Amino acid sequence: MQAELTIDLGAIRANWRALHRGAETGAVVKADAYGLGLAPVARALAEDGARSFFVAQVEEGVALREVLGPGPEIYVFSGLMAAGDAGFYRDNDLIPCLNSIEQVSDFASHLAEHTFALQLDTGMNRLGLEAADLAHLPTLGEPRLILSHLACADTPEHPQNATQLAAFHEMAPAGRRSLAATGGTLMGANYAFDLTRPGIGLYGGLPFAAAQPVVKLSLPVIQVRDVAVGESVGYGADWIAQRPSRIATLSAGYADGLFRALGAGLTLWSGDTPCPAVGRLSMDLITVDVTDLADAPATLDLLGPHQGIDAVAAAAGTIGYEVLTALGARYARRYVG
């Protein structure tokens, strides 16, 4: 029996609609739609009206075009990384986000008549053309989109947000523009411009605190055993029973994308009842104290209505993005909504 990952496409649609704030609302579906399945997620969003999609790599764009067919715009954040990629862009009607003078020059040489976007560095120092580069670009037509990315949108009061906003206005005074991902979208109309690009908020993660939960992860119980006071559980004998205990062993572990750092900070749920993990999380197994349950459970929930991706992330000292994208291939995936 496999662990079951349930993905609520209706919740993803609802989150996309909730993030519509006046500008066109796109959708970031890179990394296999944040680990939840590119094809079903992209189809659901397209059916709900999304017309602009964003991926990280040209290969993702090729896969997405096969899913969506002609029509929707597909932007590739990494741009034209090699001349050999030109055919992928041309044959699949993908839009490169050009990040450097070198990429712009390669585009002018190999894809001059093709649609393109310009990505600007407004202060994150990660990807994009700097202000000094703009006067030295080869002559091109009008970009389909001019975009940048906020470094501190998860902290709305951070002064760098206003600094980057001012830089974006100065570097891109006109044209079809996009600055806001999920965090920027929540910061209001000044950051929305013509197109917003929500990602993590679609999938139920912070900073979109009002997002509907998207994933439920139910882990099957292999065995339940009695453990006497003073007995240990798991590697290193780290956990010692302080009372007569019932310990359930679950079929999942760090091979399934559940971080070893979770350890005893993890809680699982049987309906409305919390059950603490005990001992070390191992490659394929988690041990959980189910002493307070009336009956031995068949499954326990790691993700669900009582505990979302950000709560699990906090227990592991990471972020919800990493929890989602780490979800492993051994789960039986079920799509609802």
C-alpha positions in Angstrom: 0.0 0.0 0.0 1.5 3.4 -1.1 1.2 6.6 0.7 -1.4 8.8 -1.1 -0.9 12.4 -2.1 -4.2 14.1 -2.9 -4.0 17.3 -5.0 -7.1 19.5 -5.0 -7.2 21.2 -8.5 -10.3 23.1 -7.4 -8.3 24.7 -4.6 -5.6 25.7 -7.1 -8.2 27.3 -9.3 -9.7 29.1 -6.4 -6.3 30.4 -5.3 -5.6 31.6 -8.8 -8.9 33.5 -8.9 -8.3 34.9 -5.4 -5.0 36.3 -6.5 -6.6 38.2 -9.4 -6.2 41.9 -8.4 -7.0 43.8 -11.6 -4.0 43.0 -13.7 -3.8 39.9 -15.9 -3.0 37.0 -13.6 -0.5 34.5 -15.0 0.7 31.2 -13.4 4.1 29.9 -12.5 4.2 26.2 -13.1 8.0 25.5 -13.1 9.4 22.5 -11.4 6.5 20.2 -12.4 4.0 22.8 -11.0 6.0 22.9 -7.8 6.0 19.1 -7.6 2.3 18.6 -8.0 2.1 17.7 -11.7 2.6 20.0 -14.7 -0.1 18.5 -16.9 -3.1 18.4 -14.6 -2.3 21.7 -12.9 -1.7 23.6 -16.1 -4.8 22.2 -17.8 -6.9 23.2 -14.7 -5.5 26.8 -14.7 -6.0 27.1 -18.5 -9.6 25.9 -18.2 -10.1 28.6 -15.6 -8.7 31.3 -17.9 -5.0 31.6 -17.3 -3.3 32.6 -20.6 0.3 33.4 -19.5 2.5 30.6 -18.0 6.0 30.7 -16.6 8.6 28.0 -16.4 12.3 27.9 -15.5 13.8 25.9 -18.3 13.2 25.5 -22.1 12.6 21.8 -21.7 9.8 22.6 -19.2 8.4 24.9 -21.8 8.4 22.2 -24.5 6.5 19.9 -22.1 4.0 22.6 -21.3 3.3 23.4 -24.9 2.4 19.8 -25.5 0.0 20.0 -22.6 -1.7 23.3 -23.5 -1.5 23.3 -27.3 -1.4 26.5 -29.2 -2.6 29.8 -27.8 -1.4 30.4 -24.2 1.9 32.3 -23.8 4.7 30.4 -22.2 7.7 32.3 -20.8 11.0 30.7 -20.0 12.8 32.5 -17.1 16.3 31.2 -18.0 16.1 32.7 -21.5 18.2 31.6 -24.5 21.1 29.7 -22.8 22.6 28.2 -26.0 22.2 28.7 -29.7 21.0 25.2 -30.0 17.9 26.1 -27.9 16.6 28.4 -30.6 14.8 25.5 -32.3 12.9 24.7 -29.1 11.7 28.2 -28.8 10.8 28.5 -32.5 9.1 25.1 -32.9 7.1 25.3 -29.6 6.3 29.1 -29.7 8.0 29.7 -26.4 9.1 33.2 -25.2 12.6 33.5 -23.8 13.1 36.0 -20.9 16.5 37.5 -22.1 18.8 38.1 -19.1 22.0 39.5 -20.4 23.6 41.3 -23.4 25.0 38.0 -24.5 21.5 36.4 -24.5 20.1 39.4 -26.4 22.9 39.1 -29.0 22.4 35.4 -29.4 18.6 36.0 -29.8 19.3 38.7 -32.5 21.5 36.2 -34.4 19.2 33.1 -34.2 15.7 34.2 -33.4 15.5 37.8 -34.5 11.8 37.7 -35.7 10.6 35.7 -32.7 8.7 37.0 -29.7 10.8 37.7 -26.6 10.7 39.2 -23.1 13.4 41.2 -21.3 14.2 40.4 -17.7 15.6 43.3 -15.7 17.7 43.2 -12.5 16.3 45.9 -10.3 18.4 45.0 -7.2 18.2 41.2 -6.6 21.5 40.5 -8.4 20.4 37.1 -9.6 19.1 37.3 -13.1 18.4 40.1 -15.6 19.9 43.1 -17.5 21.3 45.9 -15.4 20.4 49.5 -16.1 23.8 50.1 -17.7 23.2 47.3 -20.2 20.1 48.8 -21.7 22.0 51.4 -23.8 24.1 48.7 -25.4 21.5 46.2 -26.6 21.3 45.2 -30.2 18.3 46.6 -32.0 15.2 44.5 -31.5 11.5 44.9 -31.8 9.2 45.6 -28.8 9.4 42.9 -26.1 6.2 41.1 -25.4 6.9 41.6 -21.7 9.4 43.4 -19.4 9.8 41.7 -16.1 11.7 41.8 -12.8 11.6 40.1 -9.5 11.3 41.4 -5.9 13.9 40.1 -3.4 11.9 40.9 -0.3 8.2 40.6 -1.2 7.6 38.1 1.7 8.4 41.1 4.0 6.2 43.9 2.7 7.7 46.5 4.9 11.2 45.9 3.8 12.7 49.0 2.2 14.1 47.1 -0.8 10.6 46.6 -2.2 10.2 50.4 -2.7 13.7 50.7 -4.0 13.1 48.0 -6.6 9.8 49.4 -7.6 11.4 52.8 -8.3 14.2 51.1 -10.3 11.6 49.2 -12.3 9.8 52.4 -13.2 13.0 54.0 -14.2 14.3 51.1 -16.3 11.0 50.2 -17.8 8.9 53.4 -18.1 6.5 51.9 -20.6 5.5 48.6 -22.2 3.8 45.5 -20.9 5.3 45.0 -17.5 5.4 42.4 -14.7 7.1 42.8 -11.3 4.9 40.8 -8.8 5.0 37.1 -8.0 2.8 36.0 -5.1 4.2 38.3 -2.5 4.2 41.3 -4.8 0.7 40.6 -5.8 -0.4 40.8 -2.2 1.3 44.2 -1.9 -1.3 46.0 -4.0 -1.9 47.8 -7.3 1.4 49.7 -7.3 3.3 46.4 -7.8 0.8 44.7 -10.1 1.6 46.5 -13.4 0.1 44.6 -16.4 0.6 41.0 -15.4 1.2 39.2 -12.1 3.0 35.9 -11.8 1.8 34.0 -8.7 3.5 30.7 -7.9 3.6 29.4 -4.4 0.3 31.1 -3.5 -1.5 28.9 -6.1 -0.3 25.8 -4.3 -1.5 26.9 -0.8 1.8 28.4 0.6 2.9 31.6 2.3 2.9 34.5 2.0 -0.7 33.9 0.7 -2.1 33.2 4.2 -5.7 33.1 2.9 -4.9 30.4 0.3 -7.1 27.3 0.3 -5.1 24.1 1.2 -4.1 22.2 -1.9 -2.5 18.9 -0.8 -3.3 16.1 1.6 -0.7 13.4 2.3 -1.9 10.2 4.0 0.8 7.7 5.1 -0.1 4.0 5.6 0.6 2.3 8.9 2.6 -0.9 8.5 2.6 -2.1 12.1 1.5 -1.0 15.6 3.5 -2.3 18.6 3.4 -1.9 22.4 6.5 -0.3 23.9 7.2 -0.5 27.6 8.4 2.3 29.9 12.2 2.7 29.4 12.3 1.1 25.9 13.6 3.1 23.0 12.4 3.6 19.5 14.4 4.1 16.3 18.0 4.7 15.4 20.3 6.0 18.1 17.8 5.1 20.8 17.0 8.8 20.9 13.4 8.4 22.2 12.6 6.6 25.4 9.1 5.7 26.4 8.0 7.5 29.6 4.7 5.7 29.7 3.3 2.4 28.2 3.0 3.4 24.6 1.6 2.3 21.3 3.9 3.1 18.4 2.8 3.0 14.8 5.4 2.5 12.0 4.5 4.4 8.8 5.6 3.7 5.3 7.4 6.9 4.3 10.7 8.6 5.0 13.4 10.8 3.6 13.4 8.8 0.4 9.9 10.2 -0.1 11.0 13.8 0.3 10.3 14.0 4.0 13.3 15.7 5.5 15.3 13.8 8.2 15.5 17.1 10.0 11.8 16.8 10.8 12.5 14.1 13.4 10.6 14.4 16.7 9.4 17.9 15.8 6.8 16.3 13.4 3.1 15.8 14.2 0.8 13.6 12.2 -3.0 13.5 12.5 -5.7 10.9 12.8 -8.8 12.9 12.0 -8.7 15.7 14.5 -6.3 14.0 16.9 -2.6 15.0 16.8 0.0 12.2 17.0 3.6 13.1 17.6 6.4 11.4 15.7 9.0 9.8 17.9 12.6 8.7 17.3 14.5 9.5 14.1 12.9 9.6 10.7 14.6 7.1 8.5 14.7 6.4 4.8 11.4 4.5 4.5 9.8 4.7 7.9 8.4 7.1 10.5 7.5 6.0 14.0 4.5 7.8 15.7 3.0 7.7 19.1 -0.6 6.6 18.8 -1.2 5.8 22.4 -4.0 8.3 22.7 -6.1 6.9 19.9 -8.9 4.5 20.7 -8.1 2.2 17.8 -5.0 1.4 15.7 -5.1 3.7 12.6 -4.8 2.4 9.0 -3.3 5.8 7.9 -2.1 9.1 9.4 -2.1 12.4 7.7 1.1 14.4 7.4 -0.4 17.2 5.3 -4.1 18.2 5.4 -6.6 20.6 7.0 -4.8 20.6 10.3 -1.2 21.0 9.0 -0.2 22.7 5.8 3.1 22.8 3.9 4.4 25.8 5.9 3.8 24.1 9.3 5.8 21.1 8.1 8.4 23.4 6.7 8.8 25.2 10.1 9.3 21.8 11.8 12.2 21.1 9.4 13.7 24.6 9.5 12.9 25.2 5.8 10.2 26.8 3.6 7.0 25.5 2.1 8.5 25.7 -1.4 11.0 23.0 -0.5 8.4 20.8 1.1 6.3 20.8 -2.0 9.0 20.3 -4.6 10.6 17.5 -2.6 7.5 15.3 -2.5 8.7 12.0 -3.9 7.8 9.7 -6.7 6.5 6.8 -4.5 3.3 8.5 -3.6 0.1 7.4 -5.3 -1.2 10.7 -6.7 -4.9 11.4 -6.7 -6.4 14.5 -8.3 -9.8 16.0 -7.1 -11.7 19.1 -8.0 
